[in-house]
Every structure is written in structure tokens, then in C-alpha cells.
Amino acid sequence: MTAATGPGSLLIVIPAFNEQEAIGQVVREIRETTPGVPVLVIDDCSVDDTAALARAAGAEVLSLPHHLGLGGAVQAGYKLAFELGYEHVIRMDGDGQHDPRYIPKILETLRTSSCQMVIGSRYIDGGEEHTSFARGLGVRFFRLVLRPILGQQVRDPTSGFVGVNREALSVFSRSFPLEYPEIETLVVLQRRAFRFVEVPCRMRRRLGGRSTITAVKSLYYIAHVLLGVFVNVLKYERKHKKR
Amino acid sequence: MEGLLNFLTGVAVVLIAMVLVSVRRSHIRVEYSVSWLGAALTLLVLSRLHPVLVYLAGLLGIGQPPLALLTLVGCLFLLVLFRLSVIISALKDANIAMAQRVAILEYHLRALHEEIQTRG
């Protein structure tokens, strides 16, 4: 992968940790759907063949020297994309849940809207059939929490199918939530008066591997994200008062 | 309660010894040993100075001086732990940034290497 080729350049970023069962197919599907668009897999120090399979499927691989977690991996991809001059980055999961056929729609919305971020949402036009009950509950809870903070409704705050433009890339390459970043990211953007929009997407079943969020971890997830959201709100308040 | 004070004196002495040995063997850096030594010395001094302890217990409204000592030292160690959490958080941030930088530099190196091989 070389530097961005010009205005409107797009990079697909896929954070992956032990995704050898799915990563090859995910990369191939993306390359078939969006030929010529570079795909960057961020290998978060997997202990399986994720990196090799991603390379074999035609992706570039950014290998982290040790496991940083989802946020650290995504931010590494954003940093590289920013350095290489890309205008747009779309982040997808490495487990195959995100359908690459929605990439053009997300990109188009990024280009035509004045929003800095576009979220692929499973809760518009009924794309949530493969969503677990627990996740559904969590999503409803965070919708309620985020509504007054963001000043607008977000239907799928936990979606990892996200496109960002260079403005957002500039912010995220400097500051990005490190664990469970999706929800906190919305607050970070909102605090900078950036805007986001959701486009309908249909999510699929995982092609392989298991979710890292277990029943016990989901409680930790809720507490962690809630704290992260309020810390971000407080950060803004302090900065605001200083002015 | 005298037994408890003697026990706390022993704990303080052992803690001081552990910190000093660790510093000497470079298992702990000097700057991080200071807060532990300060807390341990406070525990040692207060556990041996009964009049001071009685005065502090009166200030805190605690009937038993050894319990006042435990409360004070507990608070002190909480502060030490909090300070260490701040340090660990800063180190983790620096570590993540460095790991990302290493990965990106490695990526550029690999790209350069491939380019040179293609040209050669």
C-alpha cells in the first residue's frame, strides 16, 4: 500500500485478533466488492495465522508488537492512514459480520454529507436479525444515555462498521478511546462539534471465531463505557470553563 | 492493643527492608520507592510514639490509638496506591503510543525493503 492517491482516497481498516477463520474471506470479499481499494489489516499480535492469511488474501498488514486491544489497534490504523494522506477510512470487523456491499453507501454518505463520521446501523430498516438479546438490551440502554449528551438519537451506538473523513482521522490519530471505543468515540466527536449520521446496514453472522465479550465482561463493558462517556463529558466541561 | 502496635512496627521494619533491598537490586526504581519508604517510616514512627498516637486518636475521635494508627496508615497507603495508578496509566499510554509507532515504522521499513527489491 502506498500513500493516498488523491482527493477522495479510501482505505479499509480491519482490526483483527485471532481471526484466522474469517479474515481471508473478509479481505477477499472486500477486494471483490471494491476493487482497487487498499485493505489494511491491523494484526493485534494474534497467536494464530491471521496476519499470513490476510496477506495471502491481498491485504496489507500492520503488525502490532504486542496486544493493545481494539481501540489501540484501530488507532494504529487511523494513524497510518492519516500519515499516508487518506481522505476517508472505513473500519470493519475481521469476523465477517459487516457486509462489504455497504462500503459504497458509507463512502458516498461520507463524501456527500457534511458529517465527519458515518455509522453502519443495523437498527434502521431491520438489519439486526443476527444481534443477540443481550446486545440489543445494551444498545437500548446506551441510546437513552447518549440521547441527551449527543443531542440527537443514535440507533446503533455499538456498531464497529464506521467510516470517518480526514477531519475525524486527525482527531482520532491523536486521541482515541482504547477499550470498547465505539460509544466513547461518539462523545469525543460531539465534544468537538463534529457530526455523524447513520446509514442502514444488514449485519451477518460471524464467519468464525468467538466474541470477546462474555456475560461477565458485558457488565464490565457497561460500567467501563459509562465511565468513559462521563469522563469525556467532564473533560469538555473543564476545557470549556478555562476559556 | 500493645501487641497490635508491636506487630505494626514489625510490618514497617519489614516493608522498609524490602524496599531498600529492592532498590539495591534494581527491582524498584528510586523515585517509586520514596512513597513506600515514606509510608513505612510514618507507620514505624507512629507505632512507637504513643503520645502522638493518643493525640491523633483524640483528633479523629477514635477511642483506641492503634485503630487510629491503622486508619491513618490505611489512608496513606491508599494515596500511595493512587499515585502508582496514575503512574501506571501514564506508562500504559506511552507504551501504546510506542507500540503503534514501532508497528508503523516496521510497516514503512517493510515497504521500503520490498520497493528496493523490486527495483534491484
Contacts between the chains, C-beta under 8 A, distances in Angstrom:
chain1	res1	chain2	res2	distance
A	1	B	111	7.6
A	2	B	111	7.8
A	42	B	103	8.0
A	60	B	107	7.7
A	62	B	103	5.4
A	62	B	104	7.0
A	62	B	107	5.2
A	63	B	103	6.1
A	63	B	106	6.8
A	63	B	107	7.8
A	64	B	99	5.8
A	64	B	100	7.2
A	64	B	103	4.8
A	65	B	99	5.2
A	65	B	102	5.3
A	65	B	103	6.3
A	65	B	106	7.9
A	66	B	99	5.9
A	68	B	96	5.6
A	68	B	99	6.0
A	68	B	100	7.4
A	72	B	96	5.0
A	72	B	99	7.3
A	72	B	100	6.9
A	75	B	96	8.0
A	75	B	100	6.6
A	76	B	99	7.9
A	76	B	100	4.2
A	76	B	103	5.7
A	76	B	104	6.9
A	79	B	100	5.9
A	79	B	104	6.3
A	80	B	104	5.3
A	80	B	107	6.6
A	83	B	104	7.0
A	178	B	96	6.6
